[in-house]
Amino acid sequence: MKLIPRVLLFILINFSILYVGSLLMGEGASSNWYKNLSKAPWTPMGWVFGFAWTFLMTCFAIYLAKLSVLVNSSKLISIVLIQYFLNLIWNFIFFNKQEIILGLIDIILLTIVVVFIFIKNISIMNKYSLLILPYILWLLIATSLNLYIAIYN
């Protein structure tokens, strides 16, 4: 399978995960619970999240498409599936169940998994590794936002 069809496949998967995650988050950021939380001063405006996730998941789709051309292993598939699961359930845990600490644990684990994918494959991905760095950076920011809420609420 050539790269472009794989990119499209991973875009479909990535955005499907985001969509299902949004369905599981209840009222999300518009809920009274979230609005009344003490949030970090560096919390981005609401529209930034939609833009960021669109950009990140597009870059991640290209990264995964290239990686899937170079590596074909059940271990890789397993770790990517774990990444998808952790990404999917954070919205449910944090917004729907309002479990701040469990949400923090989830996002820390998600960050570790994505960093693991990056480190494990940097030698074969070369310049394509740059495509996963924005995702890692965003996860670090999101973790700091979740940690702030855990500490101050």
C-alpha positions in Angstrom: 0.0 0.0 0.0 1.4 3.4 -1.0 1.9 6.2 1.5 -1.2 8.4 0.6 -3.8 5.7 1.1 -2.2 4.9 4.5 -2.2 8.6 5.4 -5.9 8.7 4.6 -6.6 5.5 6.6 -4.8 6.9 9.6 -6.6 10.3 9.3 -9.9 8.4 9.3 -8.8 6.4 12.4 -7.4 9.4 14.3 -10.4 11.6 13.7 -12.8 8.7 14.5 -11.1 8.4 17.8 -11.4 12.1 18.4 -15.1 12.1 17.4 -15.9 9.1 19.7 -14.0 10.8 22.5 -16.0 14.0 22.1 -19.2 11.9 22.3 -18.0 10.4 25.6 -17.2 13.7 27.2 -20.7 14.8 28.1 -21.0 18.6 28.2 -17.2 18.8 28.3 -15.7 22.3 28.6 -19.2 23.9 28.5 -20.3 22.1 31.7 -20.7 24.1 34.9 -18.3 21.7 36.6 -15.5 22.5 34.2 -16.3 26.2 34.1 -16.1 26.4 37.9 -12.7 24.7 38.2 -9.6 26.7 39.0 -7.7 26.5 35.7 -4.0 27.2 34.9 -3.3 30.8 33.7 -1.8 29.3 30.5 -5.0 27.4 29.6 -5.6 28.1 25.9 -8.9 29.6 24.6 -11.4 27.0 23.7 -11.0 27.2 19.9 -7.3 26.4 20.3 -8.1 22.8 21.3 -10.0 22.1 18.1 -7.3 23.6 15.9 -4.5 21.9 17.8 -6.1 18.4 17.7 -6.8 18.8 14.0 -3.2 19.7 13.3 -1.8 17.1 15.7 -3.8 14.2 14.4 -3.0 15.1 10.8 0.7 15.1 11.6 0.3 11.9 13.6 -1.5 10.2 10.7 1.4 11.0 8.3 3.8 9.7 10.9 1.9 6.5 11.4 1.5 6.0 7.7 5.2 6.2 7.1 6.0 4.1 10.2 3.6 1.4 9.0 5.5 1.3 5.7 8.8 0.8 7.5 7.7 -1.4 10.4 5.2 -4.3 10.4 5.0 -5.8 13.8 2.3 -6.8 16.2 4.1 -5.0 19.0 3.8 -1.7 17.1 0.2 -2.3 16.4 -0.4 -3.1 20.1 1.3 0.1 21.3 -0.5 2.3 18.8 -3.8 0.7 19.9 -2.9 1.5 23.6 -2.2 5.1 22.5 -5.7 5.3 20.8 -7.4 3.8 23.9 -5.7 6.2 26.3 -6.5 9.1 24.0 -10.1 8.1 23.7 -10.9 7.5 27.4 -9.3 10.7 28.7 -12.4 12.8 27.7 -14.7 10.3 29.4 -12.6 10.1 32.6 -12.0 13.8 33.0 -15.1 15.5 31.6 -17.8 12.8 31.9 -16.8 11.2 35.2 -15.1 14.3 36.5 -12.2 12.2 37.8 -9.3 14.6 37.8 -6.7 12.3 39.2 -7.6 9.4 37.0 -7.6 11.8 34.0 -4.1 12.9 35.1 -2.9 9.3 35.3 -4.4 8.6 31.9 -2.7 11.6 30.2 0.6 10.8 31.8 0.4 7.2 30.5 -0.7 8.5 27.1 2.4 10.8 27.0 4.7 8.0 28.0 3.3 5.8 25.2 3.7 8.5 22.6 7.2 9.3 23.7 8.0 5.6 23.6 6.7 5.4 20.0 8.9 8.4 19.2 12.1 7.0 20.9 11.6 3.5 19.7 11.3 4.6 16.0 13.4 7.7 15.7 16.3 5.9 14.1 14.2 4.6 11.2 11.8 7.5 10.9 14.5 10.2 10.5 12.9 13.5 9.5 9.4 12.0 9.8 10.1 12.0 13.6 9.4 15.7 13.5 5.8 15.0 12.9 5.2 13.4 16.3 7.0 16.2 18.3 4.0 18.6 18.2 1.8 15.8 19.7 4.3 15.2 22.5 4.6 18.9 23.2 0.8 19.2 23.3 0.5 16.3 25.6 3.0 17.9 28.0 1.0 21.1 28.0 -2.2 19.1 28.5 -0.6 17.2 31.3 0.4 20.5 33.0 -3.2 21.8 32.6 -4.6 18.6 34.2 -2.0 18.6 36.9 -2.8 22.3 37.8 -6.5 21.4 38.1 -5.6 18.4 40.2 -3.6 20.5 42.6 -5.9 23.6 42.8 -9.3 21.9 43.0 
